[in-house]
């Protein structure tokens, strides 16, 4: 299955939700104000976000002054291009260090799929014969350490871990030293699944980032916020709060295959200017995909790119 086909399949619940509602209200011809008001409600309900929805509706209203939409598929295609433009305005690929280990710090609340995402990244890069080290800096949840240990064994990655409840900053320090000494290509740092309302835990997260940046020049090269795609607008709240604490460089949106709220990717890109870098569209290791803005935008409306 191609990357696009997998993404389209993963976003099928979201696209079906959007398409069904639009098909119920669409009428061929010039888009009326009444239709645009109803379309606005559909997009907001799909968690596209108020800001992005307003921009989309305003753009469609302007375009409808000079053209008519004879089929609903024509409308979907126009909307997909406009969403792709939103993503393209903030697009950025995963960064790689110019020399020495590349460091990715993974942050997010409990249950977002953060540790699983790290495991899938380890699978990806070890299959490329890269030397990978996993840092179990989520020392408050024993299950996270155990899960990383299993994946380290499966993938052949090294694991740096301390005892349950120990200082996460110390784990980050030892992992950074190990990454340098062992000439690792990639260091993936798990962090506590901290609630975004816990200010003391946010301070701890800042400490981990400081340790990594002190020990490895330019690190962390990515601070990736992992968001559960089923949480909808709460994902936007999480992104806003985490971005106030640390410099979030990208998003990984997980569980899109089980969500009807995939529009949240649009909301975050539009309102916070944070690029989506990874998406999870299934349970298999290969189902963690690099984000492709145009494919995602078209999949959101259940159509194939031209």
LOVO-524677 format. One record per atom (N, C-alpha, C): residue in three letters; x, y, z. Coordinates in pm, whole numbers, plus 32768, in hexadecimal, padded with zeros to 4 digits. Each point is the difference from the previous one (the first is absolute). Example, Ala and Ser with C-alpha at 12.3 -4.5 7.8 and 13.67 -1.06 7.14 Angstrom:
% residues 2
ALA85277DC7830CALA7FA780778000ALA805A80788000SER7FDD80697FB8SER805280778006SER7FB3806D8049
% end
This chain:
% residues 306
UNK80557F888000UNK7FAB80788000UNK8058807C8000UNK7FE280607FA8UNK805180797FF6UNK7FED8056807CUNK805C80618011UNK7FF8805C8072UNK7F7B804B7FFDUNK7FD880307F89UNK7F83804A7FF8UNK7F887FA78020UNK7FFE7F877FCBUNK7F907FA68019UNK7FF37FE08095UNK80737FEE8043UNK7FFD7FE4808FUNK7FCC8078804EUNK802B80777FD8UNK7FD380798042UNK7F6A80157FEAUNK7FD37FEA7F85UNK7F72800F7FE0UNK7FAC7F9D8051UNK80337F87800DUNK7FBB7F9A8050UNK7FFD80298093UNK807180338031UNK80088028808CUNK7FA580748022UNK7FEA80597FA1UNK7FAB80758017UNK7F6F7FE97FD3UNK7FDC7F847FE4UNK7F7B7FE57FC6UNK7F8F8029805DUNK80117FF18082UNK7F948027805CUNK7FEB80977FFEUNK807180487FFDUNK7FF580927FFAUNK7FC3802D7F7CUNK80317FCA7F92UNK7FCF802B7F7DUNK7F6E7FDA7FEBUNK7FD87F89802EUNK7F747FD77FF2UNK7FA4805D804EUNK802E80278077UNK7FB3805B8053UNK7FEB80867FB9UNK806D80347FC6UNK7FF880817FBAUNK7FAD7FF47F80UNK801D7F997FB0UNK7FBD7FF07F7FUNK7F697FED8010UNK7FDA7FAC805DUNK7F717FE48012UNK7FB2807F8025UNK803C80508054UNK7FBA807A802BUNK7FFB80677F91UNK806B800A7FB1UNK800080617F92UNK7FA17FD57F92UNK7FFF7F7F7FE2UNK7FA67FCE7F96UNK7F6E801B8021UNK7FDF80028080UNK7F7580198029UNK7FD580907FE5UNK8060805C7FFCUNK7FDA808D7FF5UNK802A803F7F7BUNK80527FB87FB2UNK8034803B7F83UNK7F9580097F94UNK800280727FB8UNK7FAE80127F89UNK8059803B7F93UNK7FF97FCB7F84UNK805580337F94UNK7FEA80957FE7UNK806C80437FD9UNK7FF5808D7FDCUNK805780578058UNK7FDE807E8006UNK804980608055UNK7FE27FDE8092UNK806780048053UNK7FEF7FDD808CUNK7FB6806F8049UNK7F8E7FDF8037UNK7FAF80658045UNK8036801B808BUNK7FD980728037UNK802980228089UNK7FCA7F998062UNK7F867FD07FE6UNK7FC57F9B8058UNK80537F807FFFUNK802A7FD47F87UNK80537F887FF7UNK808580158047UNK803E80717FEBUNK8082801B803EUNK7FF780038098UNK7F9280328035UNK7FEB7FFE8091UNK7FF77F718033UNK7FB87FAC7FB4UNK7FF37F738027UNK80857FB77FF2UNK804A80207F95UNK80837FC27FEBUNK805F80278072UNK7FF8807A802CUNK8053802E806FUNK7FE87FA9807CUNK7F837FE2801CUNK7FDE7FAC8073UNK80387F737FEFUNK7FF97FCA7F85UNK80347F7A7FE6UNK80977FFA801CUNK804980637FD2UNK809280018011UNK802880128092UNK7FB780538047UNK801E8013808FUNK7FE47F80804CUNK7F947FBC7FDDUNK7FE17F808041UNK80687F957FE3UNK8045800D7F8EUNK806B7FA27FDCUNK8085802A803CUNK7FFC8064805AUNK807780308048UNK806880407FA7UNK7FD4803C7F92UNK805C804A7FAAUNK802D80818045UNK7FB3802D8062UNK80258077804CUNK7FBC807D7FCBUNK7FE5805D805BUNK7FB780797FDBUNK805180557F9FUNK80808014801DUNK805280557FABUNK800D7FCB7F72UNK80257F807FF4UNK80107FC47F7CUNK7F7B7FFA7FB6UNK7F957FE18048UNK7F7B7FF97FC1UNK7FD780897FCAUNK80168068804DUNK7FDE80877FD3UNK804C80247F81UNK80817FDE7FFDUNK8051801C7F89UNK7FCC7FB37F86UNK7FDD7F818016UNK7FCD7FAE7F92UNK7F7C80367FCAUNK7FA78022805AUNK7F7C80327FD6UNK800E80867FB7UNK805480578035UNK801480827FBEUNK803A7FED7F74UNK805D7FA27FF4UNK803E7FE67F7EUNK7F9A7FC67F9DUNK7FAC7FA3802FUNK7F997FC67FAAUNK7F9780697FD8UNK7FDE8058805DUNK7F9E80697FE1UNK8035805B7F92UNK808180228009UNK803D80567F9BUNK80067FB87F79UNK80267F808001UNK800D7FB47F85UNK7F787FEA7FBEUNK7F997FF18051UNK7F7A7FE47FCBUNK7FC580797FB8UNK803D80738011UNK7FCF80777FBAUNK80207FFC7F6BUNK80647FAF7FDDUNK802A7FFC7F74UNK7FEF7F767FC0UNK7FCD7F9F804CUNK7FEC7F7B7FC9UNK7F937FB6804BUNK7FCD7F987FC0UNK7F9E7FAA8043UNK803E7F778015UNK7FC67FB5805CUNK802F7F78801EUNK7F927FA07FD4UNK80197FBA7F91UNK7F987FAC7FC5UNK7FF67F788044UNK806D7FD2803FUNK7FFC7F7F8047UNK803E80118089UNK7FD67FAA805BUNK803880058087UNK80947FD87FFEUNK80267FA97FA1UNK808D7FD97FF5UNK805780777FDAUNK7FC980597FAFUNK8046807B7FDCUNK801A8055807CUNK7F9C80048057UNK800F804B807EUNK806A7FBF8059UNK7FFA7F7A800CUNK80647FBA8052UNK808D801F7FD1UNK80137FFC7F7BUNK808680167FC8UNK8032808F801DUNK7FA6805F7FF3UNK8024808B801EUNK802580108093UNK7FB17FC28057UNK801C800A8090UNK80827FB98023UNK801A7F8F7FC0UNK807C7FB6801AUNK807A80557FDDUNK7FFA80457F90UNK807080567FD8UNK801680708064UNK7F9480378034UNK800B806D8060UNK80397FCE8085UNK7FDA7F878029UNK80397FC5807AUNK80937FE07FEBUNK80217FCD7F8AUNK808E7FE37FE0UNK8053807F800AUNK7FC880707FD7UNK804780818009UNK801A80268091UNK7FA07FE48058UNK8013801C808FUNK80767FB18036UNK80037F7E7FDFUNK806F7FAD802EUNK8085802C7FC3UNK7FFC801F7F7FUNK807C80237FB9UNK8041807D803AUNK7FAE80598039UNK8036807C8037UNK80577FE9807BUNK7FF47F8A803FUNK80527FE48077UNK80507F7D7FF2UNK7FF77FBF7F8EUNK80427F7F7FECUNK809680058020UNK80327F97803EUNK808F7FF2801AUNK801E7F6C8015UNK80697FCA7FC1UNK80207F728012UNK80437FE88087UNK80087F828027UNK804B7FDC8078UNK8091802B7FF1UNK803480438067UNK808980327FFAUNK80647F938024UNK807480067FC2UNK806C7FA18019UNK807E804F8021UNK80497FD48065UNK807A80458029UNK80687FFB7F90UNK804A806D7FF3UNK806B80047F9CUNK80737FA68025UNK80137FE98080UNK80697FA68031UNK7FDB7FD1808BUNK802D7F898025UNK7FDC7FC88082UNK7F727FCD8002UNK7FD17FDA8076UNK7F7A7FC48008UNK7F9080657FEBUNK7F987FD57FB8UNK7F85804D7FF6UNK7FAA7FDC8078UNK7FC58067803FUNK7FB47FEA807CUNK7F70802F7FEDUNK7FA37FA48019UNK7F7280227FFFUNK7FC87FEC808CUNK7FC9806A8039UNK7FBB7FF58081UNK7F6A7FF87FE5UNK7FC27F9A8037UNK7F727FE87FE9UNK7FB28028807DUNK7F9D80587FEEUNK7FB280308072UNK7F6C7FEB7FE4UNK7FB08006806BUNK7F707FEE7FF0UNK7FC27FC6807DUNK7F7B80038006UNK7FB97FCF8075UNK7FF77F687FFDUNK7FDD7FC88073UNK7FED7F708008UNK7F967FD27F9DUNK801C7F8E7FBEUNK7F9D7FC67FA7UNK800280357F73UNK805B805C7FE2UNK8002803C7F7AUNK80407FA27F99UNK80497F9C802EUNK80467FA77FA5UNK809480247FF1UNK8033804A8060UNK808980337FFAUNK80687F908001UNK7FF57FA68061UNK80627F94800BUNK7FF97FA27F87UNK7F877FE67FD2UNK7FEF7FAC7F89UNK803D80437F85UNK7FF280847FF7UNK803B804A7F90UNK80987FF48002UNK803B800A8076UNK80917FEF800CUNK80287F757FD1UNK7FB37F9C8027UNK801E7F777FD6UNK7FFB7FF37F68UNK7F9D803F7FC3UNK7FF37FF77F6EUNK8072804A7FBAUNK802C8070803AUNK807380467FC7UNK807E7FAC800DUNK80107FBD8072UNK80727FA88012UNK7FFF7F917F98UNK7F8B7FC87FE7UNK7FF17F987F9AUNK802A80357F78UNK7FD180797FDEUNK8020803B7F7EUNK809780107FEEUNK8041803B8062UNK808C80257FEDUNK80617F8B8012UNK7FDD7FA28055UNK80587F8B800CUNK7FF97FAC7F81UNK7F8C80007FBDUNK7FF57FB97F7FUNK805380447F95UNK8021807E8015UNK805980497FA6UNK80927FF3802CUNK80177FA1805BUNK80857FE2803AUNK803A8077804CUNK7FAA80548039UNK802C806E8054UNK80157FCF808FUNK8061803B8044UNK80177FE3808DUNK7FA180578052UNK7FA37FC18047UNK7F9780498047UNK800A7FE58097UNK7FF1806B804FUNK7FFA7FF48091UNK7F7A80388030UNK7FBF7FB58058UNK7F83802C803DUNK801C802C808FUNK7FCB80738027UNK801080318089UNK7F7A7FFB8047UNK7FF87FAF8069UNK7F837FEE8049UNK7FF68069806EUNK7FE6807D7FD9UNK7FFA806E8061UNK7F748013803AUNK7FA37FA87FDDUNK7F7E7FFD8043UNK800F7FA28077UNK804180338069UNK80247FAA8071UNK7F8E7FED8064UNK7F9180447FE8UNK7F907FF6805EUNK7F9C7F947FD8UNK80117FC77F8BUNK7FA37F9A7FD1UNK80507F857FD6UNK80007F9D8056UNK80517F897FE8UNK7FDD7FBC7F7DUNK7F8180067FDAUNK7FD47FBF7F85UNK8044803C7F86UNK801F80828006UNK804280417F8FUNK808E7FC97FEFUNK80477FF28070UNK80877FC67FFCUNK7FFD7F727FCAUNK7FA07FB28032UNK7FF67F747FD5UNK7FDF7FF67F6CUNK7FA980597FD1UNK7FDA80007F74UNK807980237FA8UNK804E8063802AUNK807880237FB3UNK80667F8F8002UNK800A7FBB8072UNK805F7F91800AUNK7FDD7F917F9CUNK7F7F7FE57FF3UNK7FD37F9A7FA0UNK8025802A7F72UNK7FE6807F7FDFUNK801B802F7F79UNK8096800D7FE4UNK804C80228066UNK809280047FEEUNK80347F777FDAUNK7FCB7F9A8042UNK80297F777FE2UNK7FD47FD77F74UNK7F8680237FDBUNK7FCB7FDA7F7CUNK804B80437F8EUNK8023807D8014UNK803B804E7F93UNK809880008000UNK803B7FDA806EUNK80918005800AUNK80348087802DUNK7FA780568030UNK802A80828034UNK80367FEF808EUNK8059805B8028UNK80318003808AUNK7F9B80498057UNK7FFC7FDE8081UNK7FA38040805DUNK804C80378078UNK7FE7807E801FUNK8036803E8079UNK7F8B8017805EUNK80087FC28076UNK7F93800D8060UNK80388003808DUNK7FB7803F805CUNK80228001808DUNK7F8F7FBE804CUNK800B7FFD8084UNK7F997FC18051UNK7F8080547FFFUNK7F907FBE801DUNK7F7E80428002UNK800380768062UNK7FD180757FD3UNK7FF780758056UNK807E80538007UNK80677FDA7FB7UNK807E804B8004UNK7FF580817FAFUNK806A80508002UNK800080837FBFUNK80047FF27F67UNK7F98802E7FBAUNK7FFF7FF67F6EUNK8074804B7FBFUNK802B806F803FUNK8071804B7FCBUNK80807FAF8000UNK80107FAA8064UNK80767FAA8008UNK7FFE7F977F91UNK7F887FCF7FDEUNK7FF47FA17F91UNK802780457F7EUNK7FD0807B7FEDUNK8021804B7F87UNK809680187FF7UNK803E80208071UNK809180178003UNK804C7F837FD7UNK7FDF7F8F803FUNK80457F837FE0UNK7FE87FD47F70UNK7F8880177FD0UNK7FDF7FDA7F76UNK805180557F9DUNK800C8080801DUNK804E80587FA8UNK80937FD67FFDUNK80367FE18075UNK808C7FD28007UNK80127F7C7FB5UNK7FA07FA7800FUNK80087F7F7FBCUNK7FF680127F69UNK7FA9805B7FD3UNK7FEF80177F70UNK808280317FC1UNK804880538048UNK808080327FCEUNK80697F918002UNK800A7FBB8072UNK80677F998010UNK7FEE7F8C7FA0UNK7F837FDB7FE5UNK7FE47F8D7FA9UNK7FED80277F6EUNK801580827FE5UNK7FF280337F76UNK7F777FDE7FC5UNK7F98801A804FUNK7F777FE57FD4UNK7FD780607F91UNK7FAC7FD07FA9UNK7FC580567F9AUNK7F88804C8036UNK7FB67FBE8059UNK7F82803B802EUNK7FE97FE08093UNK7FDD8067804DUNK7FD77FF1808BUNK7F6F802A800CUNK7FAA7FA4802CUNK7F71801B8013UNK7FE380068095UNK7FD28072802FUNK7FEC8015808FUNK7F6C80008022UNK7FD67F9D804EUNK7F777FFC8033UNK7FFA805A807BUNK7F9180448013UNK7FEF80558076UNK7F7E7FD98044UNK7FF2802B807EUNK7F8A7FDB804DUNK7F82802F7FBAUNK7F987FAF8005UNK7F8180237FC2UNK7FB880678052UNK803E80748003UNK7FD38068805DUNK7F7F80427FD1UNK7FA98018805FUNK7F88804D7FE1UNK8029808F7FE6UNK7FC5803E7F99UNK802A80867FDDUNK7FDC8068806AUNK7FAE7FDA8064UNK7FDB805E806AUNK80617FF98076UNK805C7FA17FFFUNK805D7FEE8070UNK807D80547FE9UNK80038079803AUNK806C805D7FE6UNK80877FCC802EUNK80047FB88073UNK80807FCC8030UNK80387F977FA0UNK7FAA7FB47FC1UNK802E7F9D7F9FUNK803080447F80UNK7FC380707FDFUNK8031804D7F8DUNK808D8033801BUNK80198028807CUNK8088802E8024UNK80637F8E7FF4UNK7FD57F898023UNK80567F8A7FF3UNK80207FE57F6DUNK7F9C80127FABUNK80157FEF7F71UNK806780637FCCUNK7FF6807C802DUNK806280667FD9UNK808D7FD6802AUNK800A7FC28075UNK80837FD48031UNK803B7F967FA4UNK7FAF7FA07FD4UNK802F7F987FA5UNK8035803F7F7FUNK7FB780617FCCUNK802A80437F85UNK8084804A8016UNK800E80428073UNK807E8046801EUNK80757FA08007UNK7FEC7F8D803FUNK806B7F9D800CUNK802C7FD17F76UNK7FA17FE07FACUNK80207FCF7F79UNK804B806A7FAFUNK7FD2807D8009UNK8040806B7FB3UNK808C801E8033UNK80177FEC8081UNK80858019803AUNK80647F947FD7UNK7FD27F847FF9UNK805C7F917FE8UNK80197FE57F6BUNK7F9F80207FABUNK800F7FE87F6FUNK7FDF80817FB6UNK8060803B7FBBUNK7FE8807E7FB9UNK7F897FF47F9FUNK7FA58061800AUNK7F8C80027FA7UNK7F8D7FAA802BUNK80147FB08068UNK7F977FA5802EUNK7F9E804A805DUNK7F867FCE8008UNK7FC47F9B7FA8UNK7FDF803C7F78UNK80187FB27F99UNK7FEA80327F78UNK7F6B80057FDFUNK7FB47FB28047UNK7F6E80077FF7UNK7FC67FEE808CUNK7F9D80528022UNK7FAC7FE78075UNK7F757FE57FC7UNK7FDC7F827FFFUNK7F867FD57FBCUNK7F917FE78065UNK7F9480497FEFUNK7F8B7FED8054UNK7FA77F957FC2UNK7FE67F96804CUNK7FAB7F947FD1UNK7F7280178033UNK7FA280037FA3UNK7F74801B8022UNK7FA87F8E7FCDUNK7FA77FD38055UNK7F9E7F9A7FDCUNK7F9880407FA4UNK7FF87FCF7F84UNK7FA6803A7F9EUNK7F6D7FF58023UNK7FDD7FAE8062UNK7F737FF08026UNK7FD3806A8064UNK805D80528033UNK7FDC805F806AUNK7FC780827FCAUNK800A80177F7EUNK7FC380777FC6UNK803A80818037UNK7FA7805D8025UNK802C80858029UNK80588000807BUNK7FF97F988052UNK80597FF88073UNK80927FF77FD2UNK80157FCB7F87UNK80867FFA7FC9UNK8037808B7FE7UNK7FAB805D7FD7UNK8029808A7FEBUNK802680418085UNK7FB47FE28069UNK802080338085UNK80887FCC802DUNK80177F7E7FECUNK80817FC68027UNK807380427FB4UNK7FEE80117F7FUNK8069803D7FAEUNK801F808D802FUNK7F99804B8020UNK8015808A802EUNK804D80038083UNK7FDC7FA8805DUNK80417FFE8083UNK80917FD07FF7UNK80187F967FB6UNK80897FCE7FF4UNK805980657FB7UNK7FC780447F9DUNK804F80627FB4UNK802880768057UNK7FB7801B806BUNK8024806A805DUNK80757FD78059UNK800F7F7C8013UNK80697FCE8059UNK80837FE77FB7UNK7FF97FC47F89UNK80797FE07FB3UNK7FE7801F7F6CUNK806A80037FB5UNK7FF680227F72UNK7FD97F857FAFUNK7F7E7FE87FF7UNK7FD17F8E7FB2UNK802080177F6DUNK80497FA27FC5UNK802A80117F74UNK7FA67FB37F9FUNK7FB07FA48034UNK7FAB7FB37FA7UNK7F9D7FAB804DUNK7F9F7FCC7FB7UNK7F987FAC803AUNK80057F747FC6UNK7FDC7FA08053UNK7FDF7F7A7FD1UNK7F707FE8802DUNK7FA77FE87FA1UNK7F747FE78022UNK7FE57F6B7FEEUNK7FDA7FC0806CUNK7FEE7F6E8002UNK7F6C7FDB7FF9UNK7FE87F807FE8UNK7F7B7FC38007UNK7F9C803E7F9FUNK803280347F91UNK7FA6803C7F9EUNK7FA47F9A7FC1UNK802B7F828000UNK7FAD7F977FC5UNK7F837FE48053UNK7FFE802E807DUNK7F8B7FE98054UNK7FB5807F801FUNK8020806D7FB7UNK7FCA80828023UNK7FA8803A7F92UNK7F9B804B802AUNK7FB280507FA2UNK802380948012UNK807080198045UNK802880878025UNK808980257FC5UNK80207FCA7F8BUNK8082801B7FC3UNK801680907FD9UNK7F95804F8000UNK800C808D7FDEUNK8054804F8063UNK801B7FC58076UNK804F80468065UNK808C80237FCBUNK80347FB37FA2UNK8082801F7FC4UNK7FFC80877FBBUNK7F92801E7FBFUNK7FEF80817FBCUNK7FFB80708066UNK7FB57FEB806BUNK7FF080678067UNK80858026803EUNK80527F9D8021UNK807F801C8043UNK806180457FA0UNK80067FD07F84UNK8059803F7F9EUNK7FD780917FE7UNK7F7F80197FF8UNK7FCE80857FE2UNK800E80608075UNK7FD97FD48076UNK7FF8805B8073UNK8084800E8049UNK80547F977FFFUNK807D8007804BUNK807C80007FA7UNK7FED7FE47F7FUNK807280017FA5UNK80637F90801AUNK7FD17F93803DUNK80587F8E801CUNK7FEE7F987F91UNK806C7FD97FBEUNK7FF17F9E7F93UNK7FE47F748033UNK7FAC7FB97FB7UNK7FEE7F71801AUNK80737FB77FBBUNK80447FA88048UNK80737FBB7FC6UNK7FE97F6A7FF2UNK7FAC7FC78057UNK7FE67F707FFCUNK7F6C7FE7801AUNK7FCA7F997FC3UNK7F767FD7801BUNK7FFB7F698012UNK7FAC7FD5805EUNK7FEB7F738017UNK7F7A7FD67FC7UNK80037FA37FA2UNK7F847FD97FBBUNK7FE47F6A800FUNK80377FC48068UNK7FE97F728017UNK80597FCE8071UNK7FF07F828022UNK80477FC88073UNK80887FC67FDEUNK80197FE27F81UNK807F7FC37FDAUNK807180678003UNK807B7FCF8011UNK8074805A8007UNK800B80567F84UNK7FDD7FC87F8DUNK800B80497F81UNK7F9180687FEFUNK7FA08002805BUNK7F8F805C7FF3UNK801C808B8038UNK807B80158033UNK802A80868023UNK803E803D7F83UNK7FC180687FCAUNK802980377F7EUNK802F8090800EUNK806180267FADUNK8022808D7FF4UNK7F88804A7FC7UNK7FEB80788032UNK7F8C804E7FD6UNK801480377F74UNK7F997FF07FADUNK7FFE80397F7AUNK7F8480597FF9UNK801680837FF8UNK7F92805F800EUNK7F937FED7F97UNK80297FEB7F82UNK7F9C7FF57F96UNK7FB27F7E800BUNK80477F93801BUNK7FBA7F7F800FUNK7FA080058076UNK802B803E806EUNK7FA980098076UNK7F8480537FE0UNK801580747FBEUNK7F9080587FE2UNK7F997FBB7FA8UNK802E7FB87F9AUNK7FA37FBA7FA8UNK7FBD7F8B8048UNK804A7FBA8053UNK7FC77F90804CUNK7F9680318060UNK8010807A8032UNK7FA08038805EUNK7F74800B7FC1UNK7FFD80107F7BUNK7F81800A7FBAUNK7FE27F827FADUNK80527F978014UNK7FE57F7F7FC1UNK80107FFE7F6BUNK805980527FC9UNK801580027F6EUNK80937FEC7FE0UNK801B7FD97F83UNK80897FEB7FD3UNK803980827FC5UNK8081801D801AUNK803C80757FBFUNK7FFD7FF27F69UNK7FF780707FBCUNK7FFC7FFE7F6DUNK80847FCE7FCA
% end
